[in-house]
């Protein structure tokens, strides 16, 4: 079982609220690519998709 990084759990709501990885990353003070990568790893560990991504926005799925 992979170890949970609690930053991933704290960062998810910021992405969901902002609806955009770039704005969420700026708000959190992290690099956008790092934030995106960590959320993807969180989804992998949970074995479910939490965010629906398009080229212009991000929204939560039913699970998210």
Backbone torsions as a table, in degrees:
resi	resn	phi	psi	omega
1	UNK	NA	131.1	-178.0
2	UNK	-75.0	145.2	178.6
3	UNK	-73.4	136.6	179.1
4	UNK	-84.4	131.0	172.4
5	UNK	-96.1	116.6	-174.6
6	UNK	-66.2	-18.1	173.3
7	UNK	-60.6	-38.3	179.3
8	UNK	-58.5	-42.4	-179.4
9	UNK	-70.2	-31.0	178.5
10	UNK	-81.0	-29.2	-177.7
11	UNK	-79.1	-28.1	-178.7
12	UNK	-55.2	-49.1	179.7
13	UNK	-60.3	-32.5	178.8
14	UNK	-64.4	-42.2	178.4
15	UNK	-66.0	-44.0	-179.8
16	UNK	-62.3	-41.7	-179.5
17	UNK	-68.6	-43.6	-177.6
18	UNK	-76.0	-29.4	-177.6
19	UNK	69.3	20.7	-174.7
20	UNK	-163.3	128.9	-178.9
21	UNK	-67.5	-38.2	-177.8
22	UNK	-64.3	-47.4	179.0
23	UNK	-66.0	-40.1	179.1
24	UNK	-64.3	-41.1	179.6
25	UNK	-63.3	-42.6	178.5
26	UNK	-62.9	-42.0	179.0
27	UNK	-62.5	-38.1	-177.5
28	UNK	-86.9	-14.2	-179.3
29	UNK	76.4	34.0	177.4
30	UNK	-125.8	167.8	178.6
31	UNK	-78.2	139.1	-176.7
32	UNK	-57.0	-42.7	-178.2
33	UNK	-65.1	-36.0	177.1
34	UNK	-65.4	-45.0	179.4
35	UNK	-60.6	-47.1	179.4
36	UNK	-60.3	-45.3	-179.8
37	UNK	-62.3	-43.6	-178.0
38	UNK	-68.1	-37.6	177.5
39	UNK	-67.1	-39.0	176.8
40	UNK	-62.3	-41.0	177.5
41	UNK	-64.9	-38.0	176.8
42	UNK	-61.3	-44.8	178.3
43	UNK	-61.9	-39.1	178.8
44	UNK	-64.7	-46.5	179.3
45	UNK	-62.6	-36.3	-179.4
46	UNK	-83.8	-10.0	-179.8
47	UNK	58.2	39.3	175.3
48	UNK	-156.9	149.7	178.4
49	UNK	-83.8	124.3	-178.1
50	UNK	-99.1	-27.1	-176.7
51	UNK	-127.6	138.2	171.6
52	UNK	-96.9	122.0	-175.0
53	UNK	-108.5	136.4	168.6
54	UNK	-123.6	178.9	-179.7
55	UNK	-69.0	-19.4	-176.4
56	UNK	-117.1	-14.6	-176.9
57	UNK	-153.7	169.5	178.0
58	UNK	-133.1	134.9	174.8
59	UNK	-135.7	160.3	-179.5
60	UNK	-80.0	148.5	172.5
61	UNK	-85.7	-179.4	176.6
62	UNK	-59.9	-40.3	178.8
63	UNK	-68.1	-33.2	-177.6
64	UNK	-77.9	NA	NA
